[in-house]
């Protein structure tokens, strides 16, 4: 797979760990369903703590991607869902730790609620 980062000064610069766009050639495309901060052993939220949920979401995402034969380096697009957009900076900080550069394209949405009263959800598109 080959990733080409698309960046233009004619559109606003990224305000976090993501790229404006990514073009991909070769490989298989995988769409990963939304992951919330569930402990895979118990099926319950790992914690009521927002940051703990975000980290578990990325752990769960990483596990599904590995099962598909890939890694976080194969992610080309993320969709983030937060029940409290005031915590967006925390997500950016955690993403900067766990996501390898070049960062994927990304959308972030504020939502009223998520399954099991989760505070955060992430879904991904990747090319392996």
C-alpha positions in Angstrom: 0.0 0.0 0.0 1.1 3.5 -0.8 -0.2 6.6 1.1 0.1 10.1 -0.3 -0.7 12.9 2.2 -2.8 15.6 0.6 -2.1 19.1 2.1 -3.1 22.5 0.7 -2.8 26.0 2.1 -6.1 26.8 0.3 -8.0 25.0 3.1 -7.5 25.3 6.9 -4.6 23.5 8.4 -5.2 20.5 10.6 -5.9 21.4 14.2 -4.7 18.2 15.7 -3.1 14.9 14.9 -4.7 14.3 11.5 -4.1 15.0 7.8 -6.4 17.0 5.5 -6.7 14.0 3.2 -5.0 10.8 2.2 -4.8 9.1 -1.2 -4.2 5.4 -1.2 -3.1 2.9 -3.9 -3.0 -0.9 -3.7 -4.1 -3.2 -0.9 -7.4 -4.2 0.6 -9.7 -1.8 2.3 -11.0 -2.6 5.8 -13.8 -0.8 7.6 -13.7 -1.1 11.3 -16.9 -0.7 13.2 -17.1 1.8 16.1 -15.2 0.8 19.2 -16.1 2.0 22.6 -14.1 1.6 25.8 -15.3 -1.9 26.7 -13.0 -4.3 28.5 -13.0 -7.3 26.1 -13.0 -9.7 29.1 -16.0 -8.3 30.9 -17.9 -6.5 28.2 -18.3 -3.5 30.5 -16.8 0.0 30.3 -13.2 -0.1 31.5 -13.8 3.0 33.7 -15.9 6.1 34.1 -12.8 8.1 33.4 -12.8 9.7 29.9 -9.1 9.3 29.2 -9.2 5.6 30.3 -12.2 5.0 27.9 -10.3 6.7 25.0 -7.2 4.6 25.6 -9.3 1.4 25.7 -11.0 2.4 22.5 -7.7 2.6 20.7 -6.6 -0.7 22.3 -9.8 -2.3 21.0 -9.3 -0.7 17.6 -5.7 -1.9 17.4 -6.9 -5.5 18.3 -9.5 -5.5 15.5 -7.0 -4.0 13.0 -4.4 -6.7 14.0 -7.1 -9.4 13.4 -7.5 -8.0 9.9 -3.8 -8.3 9.3 -2.9 -4.6 9.8 -1.6 -2.0 12.2 -2.4 1.6 13.1 0.0 2.6 10.3 -2.6 1.3 7.8 -5.4 3.7 9.1 -6.3 6.3 6.5 -9.5 7.7 8.1 -10.8 8.0 11.6 -14.2 9.1 12.8 -14.4 10.2 16.4 -17.6 10.6 18.5 -17.6 12.5 21.8 -20.4 13.1 24.2 -18.6 16.1 25.5 -16.6 18.2 22.9 -14.9 20.1 25.7 -12.7 16.9 26.1 -11.5 17.2 22.5 -8.0 18.3 23.6 -7.6 15.1 25.7 -8.4 13.0 22.6 -5.9 14.9 20.5 -3.2 14.3 23.1 -3.9 10.6 23.3 -4.1 10.3 19.5 -0.7 12.0 19.2 0.7 9.3 21.5 -0.9 6.2 19.9 -1.2 7.1 16.2 1.9 6.9 14.0 2.6 9.8 11.6 1.7 10.6 9.0 -1.7 11.0 10.7 -4.8 9.8 9.0 -7.7 12.0 7.8 -10.2 12.5 10.6 -13.7 13.7 11.5 -14.9 14.5 15.0 -18.6 14.7 16.0 -20.3 15.7 19.2 -23.1 13.3 19.9 -25.9 13.2 22.5 -25.1 9.6 23.7 -23.3 6.4 22.9 -24.0 2.7 23.7 -23.5 1.7 27.3 -23.2 5.4 28.3 -19.7 5.5 26.8 -18.1 8.9 26.4 -16.1 8.2 23.3 -16.2 6.0 20.2 -13.8 5.6 17.3 -14.2 3.9 13.9 -11.6 3.5 11.3 -11.0 2.9 7.6 -7.7 1.3 6.6 -5.9 -0.1 3.6 -3.6 -3.1 4.1 
